[in-house]
Amino acid sequence: MLELAPSLLSANFYNLKEDLSKLKKTDVKYIHLDVMDGNFVPNISFGPGLIKSLRPYTDLIFDTHLMIENPEKYVEDFVNCGSDIITFHLEATKHPHSLVQKIKSYGKKAGISLNPSSLEQDLVYLLEDLDLVLVMSVNPGFGGQKFIDSQLNKIENLRKIKEEKNYNYIIEVDGGIKSTNVTKAIESGAELIVSGSDVFKAEDLIDRVNEYYDIFKRY
């Protein structure tokens, strides 16, 4: 089933509680949390402290996307702050399989993210163990970028592998997604849609989320 994961990075940080309250009035089940360290990507966002402070105010699934170097050093921190899914980048660690197992050992779902330059073939030996594969359709680090259409082939290939092997990973897409272009990602095989500025910067957040779910109902 198609789901939307609004990206907190584009929310109103002056009043996050208000934005979360608005999401409560919609069908949204996920919130996407972009953690950036200023090293793996050229930007800094927030860490486990902020995530922990939000946890008491919502029962949304915390879809935590680690855009950080050596994520294995910080997994326990993100487990303890309330993350439900922990996704790291393939290039950020020397031992991705071990890190997947470590995340799962805490009872959390494990995902791996692919940059636009990353190859889905490099994930083949890991796919059976993954709960999620995140395809970045922009270069990670900043919101508001334009969707890179070449990533649609990557999504399609991941869908084919999933169907052929009967794997269970969710195919997530993040970057440049708007209600006006989301159908091409869906038709390629995306199942969990991350959208930031198009949701949180909309004139009416609730109406925009409902617009996405109206589109989802067509598939």
Buried (B, 14 or more C-beta within 10 A) or exposed (E): EBBBBBBBBBBEEEEBEEBBEBBEEBEBBBBBBBBBBEEBBEBEBBBBEBBBBBEEEBEBBBBBBBBBBBBBEBBEBBBEBBBBBBBBBBBBBEEBEEBBEBBBEBEBBBBBBBBBEBEBEEBEEBBEBBBBBBBBBBBBBEBEBEBBEEBBEBBBBBBEBBEEEEBEBBBBBBBBBBBEBBEBBBEBBBBBBBBBBBBBBBEEBBEBBBBBBEBBEEE
